[in-house]
Amino acid sequence: MLQRRRSQAPAPVFAALGDENRLRLLARLAGGERMSISRLTAGSGITRQGVTKHLRVLAGAGLVRSSRRGKESLWRLERRRLNEARRSLDLISRQWNESLGRLKLFVEEPE
């Protein structure tokens, strides 16, 4: 059970999103089309090995998934993980807003 909780934690997602090259790869996959490493490499300015490394990081965070077609791996975006991360950010935002609201009441309270 601990392993499941750890894999669903948002921290690996945010760590994976912290790299500009990985964000570009996700943007290319956001269209919904499955793409090979060759297609993802084209025009990216990154080597095939670099793209593969970034895809492995994204896959480890659950953001992308590959499937085989012959000798080729096709990659696709896992939107569910991005939605989970967005919900985590929404929760943090609400908590901050509530905290700031309490601070405002405290500061503005007459003595």
Secondary structure as the mmCIF struct_conf table of DSSP 4:
data_model
#
loop_
_struct_conf.conf_type_id
_struct_conf.id
_struct_conf.beg_label_comp_id
_struct_conf.beg_label_asym_id
_struct_conf.beg_label_seq_id
_struct_conf.end_label_comp_id
_struct_conf.end_label_asym_id
_struct_conf.end_label_seq_id
HELX_RH_AL_P HELX_RH_AL_P1 LEU A 2 GLN A 8
BEND BEND1 PRO A 10 PRO A 10
HELX_RH_AL_P HELX_RH_AL_P2 ALA A 11 ALA A 16
TURN_TY1_P TURN_TY1_P1 LEU A 17 GLY A 18
BEND BEND2 ASP A 19 ASP A 19
HELX_RH_AL_P HELX_RH_AL_P3 GLU A 20 LEU A 29
TURN_TY1_P TURN_TY1_P2 ALA A 30 GLY A 31
BEND BEND3 GLY A 32 GLY A 32
STRN STRN1 MET A 35 SER A 36
HELX_RH_AL_P HELX_RH_AL_P4 ILE A 37 THR A 41
TURN_TY1_P TURN_TY1_P3 ALA A 42 SER A 44
BEND BEND4 GLY A 45 ILE A 46
HELX_RH_AL_P HELX_RH_AL_P5 ARG A 48 GLY A 60
TURN_TY1_P TURN_TY1_P4 ALA A 61 GLY A 62
BEND BEND5 LEU A 63 LEU A 63
STRN STRN2 VAL A 64 ARG A 69
TURN_TY1_P TURN_TY1_P5 GLY A 70 LYS A 71
STRN STRN3 GLU A 72 LEU A 77
HELX_RH_AL_P HELX_RH_AL_P6 ARG A 79 GLU A 108
BEND BEND6 GLU A 109 GLU A 109
#
